[in-house]
Amino acid sequence: MGGHDHVYEFVPTDEVWIDNDVSDAERAYVLIHELYERNYSGNWEDVRLQRLMGATMTGDADALKGFVDQCLSEYDVDGWKIPGMINPDDVNVFTTRRR
């Protein structure tokens, strides 16, 4: 019923969205509840920390760090280090193939 990111795809961090189905009599209580959750159990920093801790416990964090390391090892300031990739300085490969 409240305005959290599990209900809506996008909610700005400084706003609380409440469904239109909430009656006027309940609206104040729902707003207080959402603010309480945000400040004590579901604030933006805590949610990110919980996700990080969960990923660390399951091993997903290490897998993602490995993926980042793999991606970064394939590219540096001079361009791609693996064959078959096109560097910014050789985009003219498309025009030379047509001739």
Secondary structure in CASP SS format (residue, H / E / C, confidence):
PFRMAT SS
TARGET T0000
AUTHOR 0000-0000-0000
METHOD secondary structure of the structure
MODEL  1
M C 1.00
G C 1.00
G C 1.00
H C 1.00
D C 1.00
H C 1.00
V C 1.00
Y C 1.00
E C 1.00
F C 1.00
V C 1.00
P C 1.00
T C 1.00
D C 1.00
E C 1.00
V C 1.00
W C 1.00
I C 1.00
D C 1.00
N C 1.00
D C 1.00
V C 1.00
S C 1.00
D H 1.00
A H 1.00
E H 1.00
R H 1.00
A H 1.00
Y H 1.00
V H 1.00
L H 1.00
I H 1.00
H H 1.00
E H 1.00
L H 1.00
Y H 1.00
E H 1.00
R H 1.00
N H 1.00
Y H 1.00
S H 1.00
G C 1.00
N C 1.00
W H 1.00
E H 1.00
D H 1.00
V H 1.00
R H 1.00
L H 1.00
Q H 1.00
R H 1.00
L H 1.00
M H 1.00
G H 1.00
A H 1.00
T H 1.00
M H 1.00
T H 1.00
G C 1.00
D H 1.00
A H 1.00
D H 1.00
A H 1.00
L H 1.00
K H 1.00
G H 1.00
F H 1.00
V H 1.00
D H 1.00
Q H 1.00
C H 1.00
L H 1.00
S H 1.00
E C 1.00
Y E 1.00
D E 1.00
V C 1.00
D C 1.00
G E 1.00
W E 1.00
K C 1.00
I C 1.00
P C 1.00
G C 1.00
M C 1.00
I C 1.00
N C 1.00
P H 1.00
D H 1.00
D H 1.00
V C 1.00
N C 1.00
V H 1.00
F H 1.00
T H 1.00
T H 1.00
R H 1.00
R H 1.00
R C 1.00
END
